[in-house]
Amino acid sequence: MSAAFTLRPVEEADFEPLLDLSIRVLRADLDRVGRFDPERRRSRMRAGFDPATLSAIECDGRLVGCIAAVGAPGHVELHSFYLEPETQGRGLGRAVFLAVAARHPEVPLRIEVLKGSPVHRFWEKQGFIRTGEQDFDWLYERPAQGGAARSSMNMQPH
């Protein structure tokens, strides 16, 4: 069973801890494809660091991750979904994803996954289908879920 969590808009004080988390989560996969560059990671994190779209994930008052959901024509783009390694594999990621997905039942959800990353299995379990690829990423989409009810997980949306 996953811990209760809260989603809240990110604050500037969250930037460095979430940047560090993104590096710890992504580094091995980025090294594998020869794409790890700390300045590029900082720049990409800064570009997506928008309180209107990026939510901090807290468990028991502790910052444990983030997820972004950005509206685009005809779909919602997910990105920057990072969880502290010690919280992974316990259902928290799925619970967070379901809470975010419940906010957007009427449109498909899309995400890019680094080729060869084992996280692709997580997305496939959530109903995502690989729809294409780019140089370094696989493209995934989950169809609209209709009028699905809001998640009843123990969470507080922002």
N, C-alpha and C positions, 0 to 999 in steps of 0.2 A: 504494500500500500504506500502511496506517495504522501509526502508531508503536505500540510496545508501551505498554500502560497498566496502571495499578493502580487498583482501586476500594478505598476505605477509608472508614470512618465519618468524618463531619466532626468537627472539633474547634472549640472556641470561637474559636481564632485564625484559623479559616477564614472566620468570618462576614463581616467587612468586605471582604476580597478577593472573596468570592463575591457579596456585595451589589453591589459595584462592577461585577463582571462582568455580573450580571443587568441592571443599568441600561444598560450599554453594549450588550448584546444586544437588550433590549426597547425602548429609548427611542424609536427611530424609529417603530416600529409603535404604541406607546402614544401618541406625539404625534399620529400620523395620525388616531387615533380620539378625541383629546382626553382621554385617560385617564392621562397621565403625572403622577404626584404622588410626589415623593421620599419623603415620610413614609409614604404608602400602600405604596410598594414596600418600604421598610424593615420595615413591620409585616407584610406578607405573607411576606417572606423569613424574618423571625423566627418567624412562626407555623409555617413548614415546616422550621425548622432543628432537626431531630431526628436524632441519630446513629443511632437505630434504623432510620430510613428514608431518610435523605439521605446519599448517598455522594459523597465528593470524588473527582475524576478527576485522576490524576497521570500525566504523561509525563516520563520521564527525571528523576524526582524533583521536577518542577515542577507546581504546581497549575494545571490548565487548564480545570476545569469541575466540574459536579456533576449528579447525577440522583437523583430520589427515586422509590421504589416503595413504595406504601402499601397494605397489605391492606385490603380492604373486603368486605362480604358478596357473594360470588359473582364477584368480579373484583379486579384490582389496578389502582390509580390511579397513573399516572405524572405527575410534575410537576417543576418546577425543573430542567429539562434545559438547561443552558447550557454552551457551549464557547467558549473564546477564539476570536475571529474568525479569527486566523491559523491555527488548527488545523482550521477548517471546510472542507468540500469535499474532504477527503483520505481519507475512509473511517473516521475515528475515531468520528464520531457513530453510524454504523451498527454498528461493532464494539462500542461501549459498549452500545447498545441491545440487540444480540443477546445479550451477556453477561448483562444484567439480565433480559431476556425468558426466557432459558434457566433462570432460577431459578424461574419461574412458568409452566411449560408447561400446567398443568392448568386454568387459568382465563383468561378474556378479560382483555386489557389495555385500559385506557381513558386518554384524555388530552384535555384541552381546549386548543384552539388559537385564538388571537386571530383574529377574522374578518379576512380579507384578507392575513394574514401569509403570505409565500411558504414558510414552513416546513411548511405543510400538504402540500406535494409530497413532502417527506421522509417524513412519516408515511404517506402513501398508498403510497410505494415499500416501506415496511416491512409492508404488508399491512393497514393500518388503513382502515376504511370510515367515512365521515361518517354518523353516526346521528341527529344532531339539532343544535339550536343554542339558544343563550341570547342575551341582549341583545348581548354583545360577543364571544362565543366560539362556535366550532364544536365539537361533541362527536364524538370518534372512538373506535372500538373495533376491536381486533384479536381475532378469535376465539381460543379456547384452541388450543394446538398439540399437544395430546395428550402423549405421553411423549417429546417431543423431547429429544435428548441435550444435555448441557451444552456450551456453546460451548467450542471448543478454541483460542480466541484466546489470545494471550500476555497473560494478565491474571491477577491474584490476587484472588479474591473475599474480601470481609470476612465 
